[in-house]
Amino acid sequence: MGTYVLMTKMTPEISADLKRRGAIGKEWKKKVDKLCPDVKWRAHYALLGPYDFMDIYEAKNDETAAKVSLLSRANGALKAESWPAIEWGRFVKITKEVGI
């Protein structure tokens, strides 16, 4: 399982309607859970910056992570990016493996 960070920016219409945003989020999560049952959610944060939300999750492969992002875009996200994240100790090991 790989770790991914999902950065989400909602459409202006959804961002302006805080009451509706919660319901949309719950519906999105139901769809992701149904289509990507192996995803394990680790954290969910609301942000005050260029993105509205950050989720940290584990997925079995990049294709599953792509599905999470695509479902986000299909359910009210203006922008949704899933970034692979490497645990620091593993990253250091990789740098040594390539001679850096």
N, C-alpha and C positions, 0 to 999 in steps of 0.2 A: 504494500500500500504506500502510495506517495502522499505527501502533504501538499496542499494547495491553499492559496489565499485568494478569495474571491472579493474583488473590489467592484462595488456597484454604485452607479449614479442613476437615480430615478428621473423620469421625465418631469418637467416643470409642473405639469398638471397633478401628478401624484404627490410630488413634494409639497405642493400647496394644500393638499387635503390630508391632514394628519390622521383623521378618523378612518378614512378609506385605506390609508397606507398599511395599517395593521391587518386588515382583512385580506388585502392583496398579498401581503407577506405570508400569511397563513396558507392561502391557496397555492402560492408558489412552492412552499415547502412540501405540501401534500403531493404536488406533481413531481417534484424532485425525488421525494421518498419512494413514490410509486415506480418511476422510471429508472431510478438509480439506487436500488435498495442497499447496495453495499457501501454507500457513502456514510462516513462517520463524522458527525459534526463535532468540532472541538470548541469553537467559540463564535460568538456573534456580537458585533459592536456597531453602535450608531456613531457616526463621525461628524465632526464639525470641520469640514474642509472641502476639497474638490470632489470627494466621493461621499455618498450618504451612508454606506454600510461596508463593513469588512467582516467576512466570514472565514474561519479557518476550518478546513475539513480534510479528511483523508479519502482518497479514491484509488481504485485499483489500477487506473491507467489514464493517459491523457484524453482518450476518447470519452471516458466518463466525465472528466473535468470539463470537456467541451460541452457535453450535454447540460451540465449545471449552468454554464454561462449562457448557452442558447435558451434554456428555459427562463433564465432571468430576463433576457432581452424580449422574449415572447410574452412576458408578464409584467410589463411596466418599467423595465430598466432602459434608460437611454444608452447606457454603457455598462457592460459587465465583462470583467477580465478575470480569468483564473490563472494565477501565477504559480508555477511550481516553487516550493520552498524546501531548502535542504537544511537539515539540522546542522548547527555550527560544527560540532565535532566531526561529522561526516564530511562536511565541506573541507575542513583542514586535511583530512585523510586524502580526499580527492586531489587537493593541491600537491600533496607529497607524491601521490601516484604519478602525476604528470611532471614532476620535477620542478615545481615552482616554490 
